[in-house]
Amino acid sequence: MEKQSHESSTPHAGNLEKQLVAGSAWLSFGNLFSRILGALYIIPWTMIIGRYSTEANGLFNMGYTIYALFLMISTAGIPTAISNLVAHYNAISEAQTSLRLLWQGLKVALLTGILSALILGFLAPILAAGHQSLAPVLWSLVPAVFVFPIMSMFRGFFQGNQMMKESAISQIIEQLARIVYMLVGTFAVMRVNADNWRGAVIQSTFAAFVGALLGLLYLLYAFSLHRNQFILQAKQSLKKIHIKAGRLILHILKQSIPFVIVASAVTFYQLIDQYTFFVAMNRFFSFSDQELIVQFARFNANANKLVLIIVPIAGAIAETSLPMLSNAYANRDVPSVRKQIKNIYRLFYVAMFLSAFGLYAVALPMYTLFYGTSDPNLQAGVGLLRVNAVVAIFYGFFTVLAFIIQGLNHSRIAVRSLLYGLILKIAFQLPMIFLLQATGAMLSTLIGFVFSCCYLSLTIKRFYQVDVTDTQDDLFKTVLIAIAVLVTAWLVVAGLESFLPLTRFAQIIILIPSVGAGGAVGIWLLVKLKVADDLLQRFIPARFFKERN
């Protein structure tokens, strides 16, 4: 009887696995497409704004950092929690509870959206902290703060129902609409007045509302298409669970808040920079407000945006490995937990070291391609990008470690590690800025992330007897390969820079062969040195692994 039951469930399990794979592919595509668009828009945007692009990007980033904080407050991670809970209740044939979760979540989203929008609107002059241009930027983001939580709630519901396609399409629509409006609005403003870069930034930030609104409209359309399906599932529920709305909401918040706090690590670090850098620089040095915005833009906006192209690789590694880790933990399979942690470490080394060292090597063509040559001190921006490429390794490692810890049901430890890192960031911020100005602000961030990484890795070692040194062979080999990638790419860059002009088009010509050469050397050495062999065979064709000596 037991055998028969198991056999009868196998086709269902196979279909579920296929559904999960397809859903994961859609979600990954949506995330990747959105991130690529979110990085590439900066090229035409800075070209339209012209000589004011560095200041404009600095002001844009100052507004978006505060906006990110308000999104965190207004959503509180509820969409992710709803996704998990909907999947749970659907799995136990309680789809009616899943629908109730959506309605309760939407009520919370409506309330928090209104409150967050009102608070941002009223506090904008105070949050601007003396920057007169920042308050109008914050006001332009008020409508987006209201709409975004509602849109996120529907996304969480669709993901919980394994309908990743709808969630991914809404993400793509949101990003496309935002960027189209941003570029058209910026062009229109700059066409009327070529010096009105502040007005262009206001239109660019207002584009967040346009994108969120269109993303929400698509989700409402998708919900209407599947409405009958949701109602039918609700009617077929076992209806054995009866939870009050208030308890559902508390359950959601309890699950979501630690995740959203840890996921917002970069926002917290950027906010510390935003509210201390100008104060410290005015106290220790004599720069105009315009000069300070340019310096701030170089490290907090320009360098960060390029680094955030590679850091999500670490997040992707953690996200794809988390289900296996959680499953092993749920089954109390400690050997499997240890194996999964080691595999995550090894994949992280390969992905993060190679991409960070590669970015370090191609920093000049990369920075010039994205931001042009309008910066009066281009080399300063390039230097800060190189420093941030090093910081990115530890930020990426923190992301991975935090995912592991939370996947093993230790969310409070992840939050605690972040808080300790932020305290160190604040403690070192002023002396480091005094010594090294903008570079000092980045190094204080590095200190914070290094401590958080040490704290989390030691915790994992204490609980699960897995140490970074357990994978030291892969770590050592990967660092050597990363150095080879850096040297290869740097030699190509240096050779081509010696006779090509410092223009955007020329930097594309430099970037393609340098990345290609560095990537080829990296892949060849990974295969030759047998680094993370069993894991890399998922990504590299098997024929490259045959008959190697």
URZI-V108474 format. One record per residue. N is the residue number from 0. RES is the residue in three letters. PSI is psi in whole degrees, -180 to 180 (none if undefined). OMEGA is omega in radians with two decimals (* if undefined). NEAR is the number of other C-alpha atoms within 10 Angstrom. Layout:
BEGIN
{{N	RES	PSI	OMEGA	NEAR} {N	RES	PSI	OMEGA	NEAR}}
END
This chain:
BEGIN
{{0	MET	-44	-3.12	6} {1	GLU	-40	3.13	7} {2	LYS	-43	-3.14	8} {3	GLN	-42	3.13	8} {4	SER	-41	-3.13	9} {5	HIS	-43	-3.12	10} {6	GLU	-38	-3.12	11} {7	SER	-23	-3.13	11} {8	SER	-13	-3.06	11} {9	THR	-48	3.11	11} {10	PRO	-39	3.13	11} {11	HIS	-42	3.14	11} {12	ALA	-39	3.11	11} {13	GLY	-43	3.10	11} {14	ASN	-39	3.14	11} {15	LEU	-41	3.14	13} {16	GLU	-43	3.11	12} {17	LYS	-40	3.14	12} {18	GLN	-41	3.13	15} {19	LEU	-41	3.13	15} {20	VAL	-46	3.13	12} {21	ALA	-42	3.13	16} {22	GLY	-43	3.12	20} {23	SER	-39	3.12	19} {24	ALA	-44	3.12	15} {25	TRP	-45	-3.11	19} {26	LEU	-41	3.11	21} {27	SER	-43	3.12	16} {28	PHE	-45	3.13	16} {29	GLY	-44	3.13	23} {30	ASN	-47	-3.10	18} {31	LEU	-46	-3.13	18} {32	PHE	-43	-3.14	17} {33	SER	-41	-3.13	19} {34	ARG	-40	3.12	16} {35	ILE	-47	3.09	12} {36	LEU	-42	-3.13	15} {37	GLY	-20	3.08	16} {38	ALA	-42	-3.03	15} {39	LEU	-24	-3.10	15} {40	TYR	-26	-3.05	16} {41	ILE	-27	-3.10	20} {42	ILE	-57	3.10	15} {43	PRO	-32	-3.12	14} {44	TRP	-47	3.13	23} {45	THR	-31	3.10	21} {46	MET	-39	3.13	18} {47	ILE	-43	-3.10	22} {48	ILE	-33	3.05	26} {49	GLY	-132	-2.97	19} {50	ARG	-14	3.13	18} {51	TYR	11	-2.98	19} {52	SER	-36	-3.12	24} {53	THR	-47	3.10	27} {54	GLU	-42	-3.12	25} {55	ALA	-42	-3.14	27} {56	ASN	-36	3.09	26} {57	GLY	-47	3.14	23} {58	LEU	-42	3.10	24} {59	PHE	-46	-3.10	22} {60	ASN	-36	3.09	23} {61	MET	-43	3.11	26} {62	GLY	-43	-3.07	26} {63	TYR	-29	3.11	19} {64	THR	-44	3.09	20} {65	ILE	-39	3.09	22} {66	TYR	-43	3.13	22} {67	ALA	-39	3.10	17} {68	LEU	-43	-3.13	15} {69	PHE	-33	3.05	22} {70	LEU	-40	3.12	21} {71	MET	-43	-3.14	20} {72	ILE	-43	-3.03	19} {73	SER	-27	3.13	25} {74	THR	-32	3.11	27} {75	ALA	28	3.13	24} {76	GLY	10	-3.10	26} {77	ILE	-41	3.13	29} {78	PRO	-42	3.13	28} {79	THR	-43	3.12	24} {80	ALA	-41	3.12	25} {81	ILE	-40	3.10	30} {82	SER	-47	-3.12	24} {83	ASN	-43	-3.08	19} {84	LEU	-38	3.09	23} {85	VAL	-45	3.11	27} {86	ALA	-40	-3.13	21} {87	HIS	-50	-3.09	16} {88	TYR	-33	3.06	20} {89	ASN	-38	-3.10	19} {90	ALA	-28	3.14	11} {91	ILE	23	3.08	11} {92	SER	45	3.08	17} {93	GLU	53	-3.10	23} {94	ALA	-25	3.10	26} {95	GLN	-39	3.08	23} {96	THR	-34	3.09	23} {97	SER	-44	3.11	26} {98	LEU	-40	3.09	19} {99	ARG	-37	3.08	17} {100	LEU	-44	3.13	23} {101	LEU	-49	-3.09	20} {102	TRP	-43	3.11	15} {103	GLN	-40	3.10	17} {104	GLY	-40	3.12	28} {105	LEU	-36	3.08	20} {106	LYS	-44	3.11	15} {107	VAL	-42	-3.13	19} {108	ALA	-42	3.13	25} {109	LEU	-44	-3.12	19} {110	LEU	-50	-3.11	16} {111	THR	-34	3.09	22} {112	GLY	-46	3.13	26} {113	ILE	-48	-3.11	19} {114	LEU	-44	-3.13	16} {115	SER	-40	3.12	20} {116	ALA	-43	3.13	23} {117	LEU	-44	-3.14	17} {118	ILE	-45	3.11	13} {119	LEU	-42	-3.14	22} {120	GLY	-45	-3.11	18} {121	PHE	-36	-3.06	14} {122	LEU	-2	-3.09	14} {123	ALA	-47	3.13	20} {124	PRO	-34	3.13	18} {125	ILE	-43	3.13	11} {126	LEU	-25	3.12	16} {127	ALA	-22	3.05	20} {128	ALA	45	3.07	14} {129	GLY	-9	3.11	11} {130	HIS	102	-3.05	15} {131	GLN	-32	-3.10	10} {132	SER	-18	-3.02	16} {133	LEU	-34	-3.10	21} {134	ALA	-48	3.10	22} {135	PRO	-33	3.09	19} {136	VAL	-44	3.13	27} {137	LEU	-39	3.10	25} {138	TRP	-35	-3.14	22} {139	SER	-19	-3.12	21} {140	LEU	-8	-3.11	26} {141	VAL	-49	3.14	26} {142	PRO	-36	-3.14	20} {143	ALA	-38	3.12	23} {144	VAL	-33	3.12	29} {145	PHE	-44	-3.02	26} {146	VAL	-36	-2.97	23} {147	PHE	-44	-3.13	23} {148	PRO	-37	-3.14	31} {149	ILE	-45	3.10	25} {150	MET	-43	-3.12	25} {151	SER	-35	-3.14	25} {152	MET	-44	3.10	29} {153	PHE	-39	3.11	25} {154	ARG	-44	3.13	26} {155	GLY	-40	3.14	27} {156	PHE	-45	3.12	28} {157	PHE	-42	-3.14	25} {158	GLN	-38	3.10	25} {159	GLY	-29	3.09	23} {160	ASN	12	-3.12	21} {161	GLN	28	3.10	20} {162	MET	67	-3.04	20} {163	MET	-28	-3.11	25} {164	LYS	-47	-3.12	19} {165	GLU	-42	3.12	23} {166	SER	-43	-3.12	26} {167	ALA	-43	-3.14	27} {168	ILE	-40	3.11	19} {169	SER	-36	3.12	24} {170	GLN	-43	3.13	27} {171	ILE	-44	3.11	22} {172	ILE	-45	3.13	21} {173	GLU	-48	-3.09	24} {174	GLN	-42	3.11	25} {175	LEU	-47	-3.13	21} {176	ALA	-42	-3.14	20} {177	ARG	-46	-3.06	24} {178	ILE	-41	3.11	23} {179	VAL	-48	3.13	16} {180	TYR	-41	-3.13	20} {181	MET	-49	-3.09	25} {182	LEU	-42	3.13	22} {183	VAL	-45	3.14	16} {184	GLY	-43	3.12	20} {185	THR	-44	3.14	24} {186	PHE	-43	-3.12	20} {187	ALA	-43	-3.13	15} {188	VAL	-47	-3.09	22} {189	MET	-26	3.10	18} {190	ARG	-39	3.13	13} {191	VAL	-44	-3.12	9} {192	ASN	109	-3.05	12} {193	ALA	-11	3.12	16} {194	ASP	-2	-3.06	15} {195	ASN	58	-3.12	16} {196	TRP	-27	3.10	23} {197	ARG	-41	3.08	22} {198	GLY	-36	3.11	18} {199	ALA	-39	3.12	28} {200	VAL	-40	3.13	30} {201	ILE	-44	3.08	27} {202	GLN	-36	-3.12	23} {203	SER	-38	3.13	25} {204	THR	-33	3.07	26} {205	PHE	-24	3.13	23} {206	ALA	-24	3.10	26} {207	ALA	-38	3.11	27} {208	PHE	-43	-3.14	22} {209	VAL	-45	3.13	23} {210	GLY	-46	-3.13	26} {211	ALA	-39	-3.13	28} {212	LEU	-46	-3.14	23} {213	LEU	-36	3.06	20} {214	GLY	-41	3.11	28} {215	LEU	-42	-3.14	25} {216	LEU	-39	3.09	15} {217	TYR	-42	-3.13	20} {218	LEU	-38	3.08	22} {219	LEU	-40	3.09	14} {220	TYR	-45	3.13	12} {221	ALA	-38	3.12	16} {222	PHE	-39	3.13	17} {223	SER	-35	3.12	12} {224	LEU	-35	-3.08	11} {225	HIS	9	-3.07	10} {226	ARG	-47	-3.12	12} {227	ASN	-36	3.12	11} {228	GLN	-44	3.13	12} {229	PHE	-41	-3.14	18} {230	ILE	-42	3.12	13} {231	LEU	-44	3.11	12} {232	GLN	-39	3.13	16} {233	ALA	-41	3.14	20} {234	LYS	-30	-3.12	13} {235	GLN	5	-3.14	13} {236	SER	153	3.08	18} {237	LEU	-27	3.09	12} {238	LYS	40	3.08	13} {239	LYS	-12	-3.10	10} {240	ILE	128	3.09	11} {241	HIS	100	-3.12	9} {242	ILE	135	3.12	10} {243	LYS	150	-3.09	9} {244	ALA	-44	-3.13	15} {245	GLY	-41	3.13	10} {246	ARG	-37	3.09	10} {247	LEU	-47	-3.11	18} {248	ILE	-44	3.11	19} {249	LEU	-38	3.11	11} {250	HIS	-42	3.12	15} {251	ILE	-50	-3.09	23} {252	LEU	-41	-3.13	17} {253	LYS	-39	3.14	15} {254	GLN	-35	-2.90	20} {255	SER	-36	-2.97	21} {256	ILE	-48	3.13	21} {257	PRO	-39	-3.14	20} {258	PHE	-44	-3.06	22} {259	VAL	-32	3.10	18} {260	ILE	-48	-3.12	21} {261	VAL	-40	-3.14	24} {262	ALA	-20	-3.11	19} {263	SER	20	-3.08	14} {264	ALA	-49	-3.10	19} {265	VAL	-40	3.13	16} {266	THR	-43	3.14	19} {267	PHE	-43	3.12	20} {268	TYR	-41	3.13	22} {269	GLN	-36	3.11	21} {270	LEU	-39	3.07	17} {271	ILE	-44	3.08	17} {272	ASP	-45	-3.05	25} {273	GLN	-37	-3.06	19} {274	TYR	0	3.09	14} {275	THR	-29	-3.05	17} {276	PHE	-49	-3.09	23} {277	PHE	-40	3.12	19} {278	VAL	-47	-3.12	13} {279	ALA	-44	-3.11	18} {280	MET	-38	3.09	17} {281	ASN	-30	-3.13	14} {282	ARG	-39	-3.03	12} {283	PHE	-25	-3.03	13} {284	PHE	173	-3.14	10} {285	SER	90	3.08	10} {286	PHE	150	3.05	14} {287	SER	163	3.14	9} {288	ASP	-37	3.12	12} {289	GLN	-43	3.14	10} {290	GLU	-38	3.14	12} {291	LEU	-38	3.09	19} {292	ILE	-39	3.12	22} {293	VAL	-46	3.13	24} {294	GLN	-42	3.12	25} {295	PHE	-42	-3.13	26} {296	ALA	-37	-3.09	25} {297	ARG	-44	-3.06	27} {298	PHE	-35	-3.04	25} {299	ASN	-26	-3.12	27} {300	ALA	-64	-3.02	24} {301	ASN	-56	-3.10	24} {302	ALA	-41	-3.11	22} {303	ASN	-41	-3.10	22} {304	LYS	-37	3.14	17} {305	LEU	-38	3.12	20} {306	VAL	-35	-3.12	22} {307	LEU	0	2.98	17} {308	ILE	-37	-3.06	15} {309	ILE	-29	-3.10	19} {310	VAL	-39	3.11	23} {311	PRO	-18	3.05	17} {312	ILE	-42	3.13	18} {313	ALA	-43	3.11	24} {314	GLY	-39	-3.13	21} {315	ALA	-40	3.10	17} {316	ILE	-47	-3.11	20} {317	ALA	-44	-3.09	26} {318	GLU	-42	-3.12	15} {319	THR	-27	-3.11	13} {320	SER	-17	-3.04	20} {321	LEU	-43	3.14	21} {322	PRO	-42	3.13	12} {323	MET	-40	3.13	15} {324	LEU	-46	3.14	23} {325	SER	-39	3.13	18} {326	ASN	-44	3.12	15} {327	ALA	-39	3.12	19} {328	TYR	-43	-3.13	18} {329	ALA	-34	3.14	14} {330	ASN	5	-3.13	10} {331	ARG	35	3.13	11} {332	ASP	83	-3.04	12} {333	VAL	-43	3.10	14} {334	PRO	-40	3.12	11} {335	SER	-38	3.08	16} {336	VAL	-47	3.14	23} {337	ARG	-43	3.14	20} {338	LYS	-44	-3.13	14} {339	GLN	-40	3.13	19} {340	ILE	-45	3.12	22} {341	LYS	-42	3.12	17} {342	ASN	-40	3.11	18} {343	ILE	-43	3.09	22} {344	TYR	-49	-3.06	24} {345	ARG	-43	3.09	23} {346	LEU	-39	3.12	19} {347	PHE	-46	-3.14	23} {348	TYR	-50	-3.07	25} {349	VAL	-51	-3.05	23} {350	ALA	-45	-2.97	19} {351	MET	-44	-3.12	25} {352	PHE	-44	-3.12	24} {353	LEU	-42	-3.13	26} {354	SER	-39	-3.14	26} {355	ALA	-45	3.11	22} {356	PHE	-36	3.10	25} {357	GLY	-43	3.11	26} {358	LEU	-39	3.09	27} {359	TYR	-43	-3.08	23} {360	ALA	-38	-3.05	27} {361	VAL	24	-3.05	26} {362	ALA	-42	-3.10	25} {363	LEU	-55	3.12	25} {364	PRO	-34	3.14	27} {365	MET	-49	-3.11	21} {366	TYR	-43	-3.12	23} {367	THR	-40	3.12	24} {368	LEU	-45	-3.06	21} {369	PHE	-37	-2.98	22} {370	TYR	0	3.08	25} {371	GLY	-163	-3.08	23} {372	THR	19	-3.11	20} {373	SER	-22	3.13	15} {374	ASP	126	-3.13	19} {375	PRO	-23	3.10	11} {376	ASN	75	-3.06	12} {377	LEU	-40	-3.09	16} {378	GLN	-30	3.09	15} {379	ALA	-42	3.10	15} {380	GLY	-41	3.13	25} {381	VAL	-42	3.12	23} {382	GLY	-41	3.12	19} {383	LEU	-33	3.08	20} {384	LEU	-38	3.12	29} {385	ARG	-42	3.09	21} {386	VAL	-42	-3.11	18} {387	ASN	-26	3.07	27} {388	ALA	-35	3.08	29} {389	VAL	-44	3.11	19} {390	VAL	-37	-3.09	22} {391	ALA	-33	3.14	24} {392	ILE	-45	-3.09	27} {393	PHE	-31	3.03	23} {394	TYR	-42	3.10	24} {395	GLY	-41	-3.14	25} {396	PHE	-38	3.07	26} {397	PHE	-43	3.13	28} {398	THR	-46	-3.12	24} {399	VAL	-47	-3.12	27} {400	LEU	-40	3.13	27} {401	ALA	-40	3.07	28} {402	PHE	-43	-3.13	25} {403	ILE	-50	-3.10	27} {404	ILE	-43	-3.13	18} {405	GLN	-35	3.08	20} {406	GLY	-24	3.11	21} {407	LEU	18	3.01	18} {408	ASN	38	3.08	14} {409	HIS	53	-3.05	15} {410	SER	-36	-3.12	21} {411	ARG	-36	3.12	14} {412	ILE	-40	3.11	17} {413	ALA	-44	3.12	27} {414	VAL	-43	-3.14	22} {415	ARG	-42	-3.14	16} {416	SER	-39	3.10	21} {417	LEU	-44	-3.14	27} {418	LEU	-43	3.11	18} {419	TYR	-42	3.12	15} {420	GLY	-42	3.13	25} {421	LEU	-38	3.10	23} {422	ILE	-43	3.10	12} {423	LEU	-40	3.08	19} {424	LYS	-47	-3.14	25} {425	ILE	-42	-3.10	18} {426	ALA	-39	-3.08	13} {427	PHE	-10	-2.99	18} {428	GLN	-55	-3.06	24} {429	LEU	-51	3.12	22} {430	PRO	-36	-3.14	15} {431	MET	-38	3.08	19} {432	ILE	-40	3.10	21} {433	PHE	-40	-3.10	16} {434	LEU	-40	-2.96	12} {435	LEU	9	3.13	13} {436	GLN	-125	-3.06	20} {437	ALA	-37	3.10	23} {438	THR	-36	3.11	20} {439	GLY	-39	3.11	19} {440	ALA	-39	3.13	29} {441	MET	-37	-3.13	25} {442	LEU	-32	3.06	21} {443	SER	-33	3.02	26} {444	THR	-42	3.12	27} {445	LEU	-44	3.13	23} {446	ILE	-44	3.14	19} {447	GLY	-47	-3.12	25} {448	PHE	-37	3.12	30} {449	VAL	-44	3.13	18} {450	PHE	-45	3.13	20} {451	SER	-41	3.13	28} {452	CYS	-44	3.13	25} {453	CYS	-43	-3.12	16} {454	TYR	-46	-3.11	21} {455	LEU	-43	-3.12	23} {456	SER	-36	3.09	20} {457	LEU	-35	3.08	16} {458	THR	-44	3.11	19} {459	ILE	-39	3.12	20} {460	LYS	-41	-3.11	14} {461	ARG	-41	-3.08	11} {462	PHE	-37	-2.97	8} {463	TYR	7	3.09	14} {464	GLN	38	3.06	12} {465	VAL	120	-3.11	19} {466	ASP	156	3.07	18} {467	VAL	-33	-3.14	15} {468	THR	-18	3.09	9} {469	ASP	-20	3.12	12} {470	THR	28	-3.03	16} {471	GLN	-31	3.11	13} {472	ASP	-48	3.10	12} {473	ASP	-39	3.14	21} {474	LEU	-48	-3.12	21} {475	PHE	-47	3.14	13} {476	LYS	-41	-3.11	18} {477	THR	-40	3.11	25} {478	VAL	-42	3.10	16} {479	LEU	-43	3.12	16} {480	ILE	-41	3.13	25} {481	ALA	-39	3.08	28} {482	ILE	-41	3.10	19} {483	ALA	-41	3.08	19} {484	VAL	-46	-3.14	29} {485	LEU	-49	-3.10	26} {486	VAL	-44	-3.14	16} {487	THR	-52	-3.12	22} {488	ALA	-40	-3.13	28} {489	TRP	-40	3.12	23} {490	LEU	-41	3.11	17} {491	VAL	-45	3.13	20} {492	VAL	-49	-3.11	24} {493	ALA	-42	-3.13	15} {494	GLY	-45	-3.11	13} {495	LEU	-34	3.13	18} {496	GLU	-24	-3.08	17} {497	SER	-22	3.14	9} {498	PHE	-6	3.09	8} {499	LEU	146	-3.11	13} {500	PRO	162	-3.14	11} {501	LEU	72	3.10	16} {502	THR	163	-3.13	13} {503	ARG	-45	-3.09	20} {504	PHE	-42	-3.14	15} {505	ALA	-35	-3.12	16} {506	GLN	-29	3.04	24} {507	ILE	-43	3.12	15} {508	ILE	-36	3.13	15} {509	ILE	-40	-3.02	23} {510	LEU	-43	-3.05	22} {511	ILE	-54	-3.14	12} {512	PRO	-32	-3.13	15} {513	SER	-43	3.08	27} {514	VAL	-41	3.12	22} {515	GLY	-46	-3.13	14} {516	ALA	-45	3.13	17} {517	GLY	-43	3.13	28} {518	GLY	-42	-3.14	20} {519	ALA	-44	3.12	14} {520	VAL	-42	-3.14	18} {521	GLY	-48	-3.12	25} {522	ILE	-42	-3.14	17} {523	TRP	-44	-3.13	13} {524	LEU	-36	3.08	19} {525	LEU	-43	-3.13	20} {526	VAL	-45	-3.10	18} {527	LYS	-43	-3.08	14} {528	LEU	1	3.08	15} {529	LYS	48	3.11	15} {530	VAL	125	3.12	22} {531	ALA	46	-3.06	21} {532	ASP	-56	-3.03	15} {533	ASP	-27	-3.14	9} {534	LEU	-41	-3.07	13} {535	LEU	-20	3.12	19} {536	GLN	-15	3.04	14} {537	ARG	-25	-3.01	9} {538	PHE	-27	-3.09	7} {539	ILE	133	-3.12	13} {540	PRO	141	-3.02	10} {541	ALA	-29	-3.07	10} {542	ARG	-25	3.14	8} {543	PHE	-16	-3.08	13} {544	PHE	-3	-3.05	14} {545	LYS	137	3.01	9} {546	GLU	58	3.06	6} {547	ARG	142	3.12	9} {548	ASN	none	*	5}}
END
